[in-house]
Amino acid sequence: MTKPYAEVIGDPIAQSKSPLIHGFWLEKLGIEADYRACHVTSAALPDYLAHRRQDSLWRGCNVTMPHKQAVMPLLDTVAPVAAGIGAVNTVLPHGGAGLSGTNTDAAGFLEPLGPDLAQTHYFRMARIMGTGGAARAIITALADKGFTLVVAGRDPAKARTLLDTLAPKGEHHAVALDHFANPTDFAFDDREDCLDLVINATSLGMTGQPALAFDWSHAPPGSIAYDIVTAPHYTPFLQGAAARGLRTVDGFSMLIGQAAAAFAMFFGQPAPREHDAELRAILTR
């Protein structure tokens, strides 16, 4: 390889849409560089980084499961945002300064909520399904934005630990994932001037996985439903929300947002976001 390049690493990695996204932007900008997927097992992670340290053409990598936490002790520096989340999803070379890690997941998650977060609310609440790596970024991001959080996991103790670690301030709650599976007759108020989010941060609903069991009677009026799953694009979770008349945000929003932040770091130019509609059409083929 003679051109500068970046890549995404993980195990498995064949399903990643990152090469398509970054390749699309590189072509639009006419940048002579590549972005590829690289299968890296947990055992091979130290050797992978050791080899890339010596490669002057390497511009960095995105990190996906299962390496977002395992990569951290192998780096020379970790940005405060990544240290706070406890996970790295972007690694960058800094010449003689070694390798640094950061995290663009939180910024990518918040991006489509920007207009909502710019408003003033007397109460903000988010119901977050999931306790994995993506949930860590989402919990951190929303706690910073003044949300009261309800985190639901198969293991409520793990959900509680995440809250205590990532959002120690505030009256947050940990519950079992099936807490939201059955109908509730709770009488929500009209929620005027409130911001309510319902977030699927699990892999449930992904192609080949069962749907997330969530009864929409648990969602206050005016809630925004946000699913980080990208395949399928329009998940059963989002379909259920739309049937209730709720606004939905799909997984491509976070995927493209976090990728754009990394792209600028890798290639020194902002991603050409004016082409988002065309990119989305390609991603949904």
Salt bridges, closest charged atoms under 4 A:
GLU7 OE1 - ARG36 NE 2.88
GLU7 OE2 - ARG52 NE 2.58
ASP11 OD1 - HIS39 NE2 2.72
ASP34 OD1 - LYS3 NZ 3.32
ASP76 OD2 - ARG53 NH1 2.86
ASP105 OD2 - LYS68 NZ 2.78
GLU111 OE1 - ARG273 NH2 2.82
ASP116 OD2 - ARG247 NH2 2.80
ASP164 OD1 - ARG160 NE 3.18
ASP189 OD1 - ARG191 NH1 3.73
ASP196 OD1 - ARG127 NH1 3.64
ASP196 OD1 - ARG191 NH2 2.86
ASP250 OD2 - HIS233 NE2 2.71
ASP250 OD2 - ARG280 NH1 2.79
GLU274 OE2 - HIS275 NE2 3.67
ASP276 OD2 - ARG273 NH2 2.97
GLU278 OE1 - LYS28 NZ 3.00
